[in-house]
Amino acid sequence: MTASVPEAPARRLRLDGDAFLAAWRHLRLGDRLPLLEMPDHGATLSARDAADRAALAALHTRGLARTGPPGTPPVPVGDLADALAVLARPEVEVDLRCWEGPSAVARHRHAAVSGQLAVVAEPDPDRRGVVLDLASRGAGPVAALVGFLATAALAGLPDEPPLPGIPMTVPAAALFGDRPLHDLPPAIAHRLAALRAEPPRRQVQLGAAVQDATGRRRVGPLTVVDAAAGRMVVEVTGPRARVVPTDRAGLARELARRAG
């Protein structure tokens, strides 16, 4: 199955942390996803409520909230309310965690769809705000939706080329640098030596969840390593590791296949 490529978002909303928290709370959407957690404002309940009111008033000036009943703060409406509702109660969702560079700073992207609306959320690295990208998406099979959302989530990463060569199964200790290579077949030892010569550029986990009649079903996650030589999926089972060269489109297809 080929995952369709998401079009440019129909609308992008940039929210600071106060606005995101206030809108979520005012719409009574319940617990936030771990990927969307951010520091709450206000040391006391009264301070938090005051910060909520100020944030909702600011959303009103942007046309993202309407005037509430007398004595109450503005109510989030329109694209903002719709986007947060999709994130809170998705039919299908894909989450991406990425650790990049020597400091291994984590980045997150979360893509979700419900009805005909798809939303991609990317919190700031310091968790002080979030960007929401909204796009229309027609109904389709679960696998197609997973592929669509995976492509959207992966769009925030460089499209690295696949690792050269064919898939291989090797001792996990050899792949991760703890084991000598001299007793392995020369071709495999050469490939592993090249992989171990430089640290990975980034490591990624890509997973999905599907809500159906039986409840919430997890798919994956896929563990992805971007080495200097290219991108690969790594699956460790006991003492063995399976290395499969792939690219962005291949990752979306594989996650969709597992969801189907």
C-alpha positions, 0 to 999 in steps of 0.5 A: 500500500502506498501512503498518500502524501499530505497536502500543505496544511489548510491552516496553521495555529501557533499557541503559547503554552498558556493558550493551549492549556486554557483552551484544553481545560475550558473545553473539558477535554480531559487528560492530555497526551503525554506528548502534549504535556507542558508546564501548567501556569499558576502556583495556585488554583486562583492564579491558574484561573486568572491565567486561563482567563487572560489566555482565553481573552487573547484567543478571543482577539485572534478570532479563536474564541467567542464571548461567553455568558456574562461573568465567564471567559471566552469559549474556544471555537472554530478551528481551534476547538475542532483541532483540540477535539481531534487530539483528545478523541482521535479515531487514528493517531500516530506519534513520533519521538526523535532524539537528535544530536550529541545532546539527544534532545527529544522532539515530538510530533503527534498526528491524529484524525477524526472524521474529516479533520487531520491535525499534526501537533508539534510542541516546542522543544522547551514545552512552552508552546505548540504548533497545530497544522490542520488539513482535511482528510476523507474517510478511508481504510485504517491502514491508509489513515495510518500511512497518511498520518505517518507521512505527516508526522515524518515530514518534520524530519529530513528525508534520509536515503535508505542504508545501502544494501539488503536487509540483514540479521546480525547479533544485536551486540555486534550492531550496538558496538559491544561485540567483535566482528572478526567471526562474522561473514566479511560482507556483514562485518564490513557493513557493521564496521561502517555503521559503528564508525560514526554515531547515529545522526538521530534515533526515532520511534514511530507508532500508531494507535487505532480506536475501533469496536474492540477498544484502543489498539497499538501498532508498533512502534518502529525503531528507526536509526538515521546513520551517516550512511542512511536510514534503517529500521532496527528490530531487536528480538532476543540476541538478534537484530534485524536491520532493514534499509528504508526511507520516509515513504517506506516507514509510512508503508510499513506502519500502515501494513502493520495496522491493516 
